[in-house]
């Protein structure tokens, strides 16, 4: 059987488990069924963005089941396929091709990408290759030029990929039975949820009030990312283009300038690099303009909920104290874990547990709700996954 896993990203930049599914095949119908089940789990709240591997069946299923969700193909997955696709036909030219392909992936302008793509294909004589045709037909989903304006919450970083790999290694074993597999998933999910790794804040580096204020709001992971942009912003010069527009360029680099538009009436700042739209972290170009305009605090709207220290993308504690949440969670995990293990001992036990739990679930669903704890599995902010 085939294993599919849904991951999210927390405010520390780490992967956490949303769910997993076992499928008999990789048809569009099977993927559609899995996505429908996942949407029920999310209470019908469709994600803004979904990142997957390359698969035509999965692509078609997402287009049907999640029509308003941006489908992004993981660039790391694309790069991992290059060797098996092109090393043999290109031979000694493969290393050079790979280097140029990686540069191509990160071009930020669509016109530049398509021009360089045509040049690359012609230069290496691979215009008739089926994988070249596949990648170009999927180009709206994987090159930076096409996905830059969509929110990915830094899920394309190496650290995030490593955290996903670590989780997968904890639940997969070549000799695992179904029972062992489900137990490992349960244990790994519990450990991931209850023992979240806490990063440390880096020391203040710029002494700018912007930095000190951001440190009091953002998680260590998000602050460290913003701090890097703040440090680098001091290396950029600005040219006033009038009407609130600024050209921002590195002091000793002639290329790569960005256009920043500052709207003072509602404290908006927009940069042509689209870093904020992509990651939820303001870019060095926008920060440079805010410093120029004597801002002592970054406007509140540029601290998305996802990256705040008090963010909780899974469980809302507005109605129940945290201690009570933890106690309830531990109690239910203990009961369900024991019940699951006992029910797998025999077919009769499993049938009995399944029948009784189905009845209990129907009763609970029909109970009146006076003070319901909200399960916020969907983001509250438009800039979040």
N, C-alpha and C positions, 0 to 999 in steps of 0.2 A: 504494500500500500504506500501511497504518497503522503508525506507530511507537509502541511502548510502552517505557518506560524505568523500571527499578527503581533507586531511590536509597536510600542509607542516610545516617546522620549520624554524623560522627566526634566525638572528644572536644574538638574545637575548634569544634564547631557548624557545620561545613561539610558540604555534600553530597558523597558519593562514589558512584561508579557500581558497582552490583551486577550489572547485566545489562540487555540490551535485546532487543526482539523485534519482528519485522515480521509483521503480520497482513493477510490479505486482506479481512477484514470485522470488524464489531464485534458478532458474535453471541456468545451464551453459550458455544457449543461452542468457538469460537476462543479466547475468554478462558480457558476451562477448560484447553485444551491448553497455553496459555502458562503458566498457574499450575502445572500438573503438571510442566512442564519446569523451571520455576524451583525447585520443591520438590526436584527431583532434584539441582539445583545446590547447594541448601542441605542436602543429605543427609537430607531428610525432617524437618528441624527447622523447624516452622512458626513464623512471627513472632508476637509477642504482639499487635501492632497493625499495620494497613496503612492508609495514607492514599491516597485516590484522588480523581479527578474524579467528577462525577455521571454515571452510566451504568447503566441498568437491567440490561443484559446482564452487565456486569462485576460488579454487585452480586450477581446470581444465581450467577455463577461462583464468587465468593469464598465465598458461603454454602455452596456444595457442596464446594469443594476445600479451604477453610480454615475449617471449622466452629467451631474453637476460637480463631480470630483475630478480634479486634475490628476491624470495618470502620468507618473514619472518613472522611467526605467533607470535603475541604479547604474551610475556611470562605472562603478567598480565592477559590476557584473559584465558590462560591455567590454571593459578592458581585459577581464579575465578570459574572455572568449577569443581574443585576438590570436593567441598562439595556435589554438586548435583550428582556427579558421584560415589563417594566412601564412603560418610559418612554412608549411610544405610548398604551396604554390609560389611563394616569394623567395624561398631559399635564403641566400646570403643577403638579400635586400630587406629581409624581415625586420632586423633591428632598426634600420633607418626608417622604415615605414612606421613602426611602432612609436618611435620618438615623435615623428611628425603628426601621427594620429592623436597622440596625447595632447600636443599643442593645439590641434584643431578642436578638440573637445572643449577647451576652456576659452575659446574666442567668445567675446561678449556681444558681438554684432552679428545679426543673422545674415546680412549680405556678405560680410567677411567670411563667415562659415561656409556658405554655399559656394563662393568663389574658390576658397581654399580646398573645399571638398572636390570640386571638379578638377582642380589642378592635381590633387593627390591621386585621384582615380586614374587620370590620364597618364601621369608620370610613371606609375607602377603597373599600368596596363591591366587593371582589374575591373574594368567596366562591366564585364559579363559575369562577374562572380555573384552568385546568389546571395551571399552574405552582405556584400556591398549594397545590393538592391534592398535587402531586408533593413539594414541600418538606415538607409536613406528614407525608406518609406516610414520608418519610426522616428524620424528626426525631430518631430515636435515633442518628443518625450525624453530625450537623453542629453543632447548637447547643452552646455551652459547658456548659449545664446538664446535658446528657445524656452528654457525653464527658469531663467533668472528672475522673472517677475512673480514667481509663485512661491508661497511660503513652505519651506522644507525644514525649518527649525533645526538646522545644522545636523540633519540626519545623514549627510554625505561626508561627514568628517571621519577620519581614520579611527579616532577614539570611539565614536559611536559604533562603527563596524566591529571593533574589537569587543565591545560590550555585548553585542549580539552573538558573536562567535563564542564568547565565554559562556553565555546562557545555553546555547545549543549543545556545547560540549558537556554541560552538566546534566542534560536530559537524554542525550543519545549515546547508545552503546551498541556495538555490532551484534551483541548476543542478548539484547533486552527482549523480554516477553512483553505482551500487551500490558499485563498487570504491572510489571516493573516500570514500563514506560510511563503509565499514567501516574504512578506513585512518584516517579522522579520529577514529572511536570509539576505536580502539586507541591512537592518539597521545594523545588527551585523557585516557583512563583511566590511561595510564602517567604522564603529567605530574601528574595529580591524586594518584596514589599515591606517587610519588617526591619530588614538590616540594610537600609540604603547607605551607600558610602557617602560620607560627608567630605567635600573638598574644603580646603582652607583658602581664605582670602589672601591675595598677594598684598604686600605693603603698598601704601600710596606712593605713586611714582612721579606724578606731575604737580602735586599740590594745588591743582585747580579745584575750585568749589564744585564744579561739575562732577569730578571724580569722587570726592568725598560724599556727595549726596547720592550718587549712584550706588556706592558701596553699602549704604544704609537700606537700600530697597532690593537690589538684585541678589540672586543666589550667587555663591562664590563662582560657579561655572560661568554664569552669564556676565558677572562683573569682570572676571579675568579676560573674557573675550572683548568686552567694551573697553577695558583698560588698555589693551593692546592697540585698539583703534585710536584712543585718546593720545597715547604716546606718539603714534605715527602721524597724527594730524598736525603736529607741530612742525613737521618737515614739508608741509604744503603751503604754497602761496596762493592768494586769492586775487582775482581781477574782477572788479565791479563792472557788470555789463548793463547796469541800470534796471529799474523795475523789479528789484529784488532778485536778480539773477547774478550768479557768480561763476566764473570759470576757476576751478580748483585744480592745480597741477603740482607735482612733486618739484622741489626746488632745483634738482639737477637732471630731471628726465623730461625730454621734449615730447614724448608720446604719453597717452593714457590720461589726458585731462578729462575732468568730469564737470557737468553742468549742474549746479545746485540752485534750486529756487526756494527762496525764503519768503513766506507769507506771514507778516507780523500780526495781522488782524486776528487770526486764530492759531498762531504759533505753529505753523506747519513748515516743514522742511522736506524737500524732495530732491533726491540725487539720481542722476542718470545711471549710476552703477547698480541701483536697485538692491543694494545689500540689505537694507532694512526690510523690504518686502520679502526678501529671500530667507533671511535668518532671524528677523526680529531684533537685531542688534544694529544700532546706528553706525554708519560708516564714518571713516576718518574725514571724508570730504564734508559731510553734513556737520560733524562735530567742529571742524575748522571754522565753518561759517557761524555756528553758535558761539564759539569762543570770540570770534571777531565782533559779534553783536553783543558782547558782554553778558552773556547768559551765565548765571551762577548755578542754575539747575536745569537739567534736561526736562522739557515739557512732559507732564505726566503721561500723555498719550503714547509716548515712546518707551514706556515701561510695560510691555505686554504681560498679561497675567502669567503666561507660561514661564517667564524667566524671573519672576519675583520670588523672593525668599519664602513668602507665605503662600506660594502657589500650591494647589492640590488638584491634580488633574483626574484623580480617581474618586476620592471620597470627600464630600462636603461635611464640615463639622459645624455648620451654622445652627443645627437644631440639637445636637447631642454633644456633651463635653468630650474632649479627646480621650480622657481616661476611660470613659464609658465605651467609646468606639473601639478602643484597643481591646477592652475586656470582651465585648461582644464578638469581635473578629476572632480572637483567640478561641473563644468557646465554640463558635460555629466551625472553625477550621479543625478543631480537635474532634468534634462530633462527626463531621462529614468524612474526615480521614479514616476514623475507626469504622464508620458505617460502610465506607467503600471497601476497605480491606476485608471486612467480615462477609460482605455480600458476594465477593468473588470466589468464596470457598466452594460453593455449589450452585448449580443452576436454579435449584429450588429457592435458595436464599436470595439470589439475584431477582428472581421473579417476584418474590414477596416484597422485597424492599422497593422495587420499581413500582409495584401496584400501590403500596401504601404511601410512598412519596408523591405519586401522582395525585392521590386523593387529598393529601395534606396541602399540596400546592394549590389545588382548586379551592380549598377552604380559605387559605390565606389570601388568595387573590380577591375573594368575595367579601373579605372583612372590611368594615368601614375604616377610613383613614382620618385620624384627627391630628396627628403630628408626625408626618412622614419624613424620614430622612432622605434627602435627595442624593441620588447617585449620579454625579456629574461626570459621565464618561465622555461627553462631548464638550469641546472647548467653549468658554463663554465669550471669547474674544475673536473677532473676525480675522485676526492675524495668526490664529493657531490652527494646528492640524485637527 
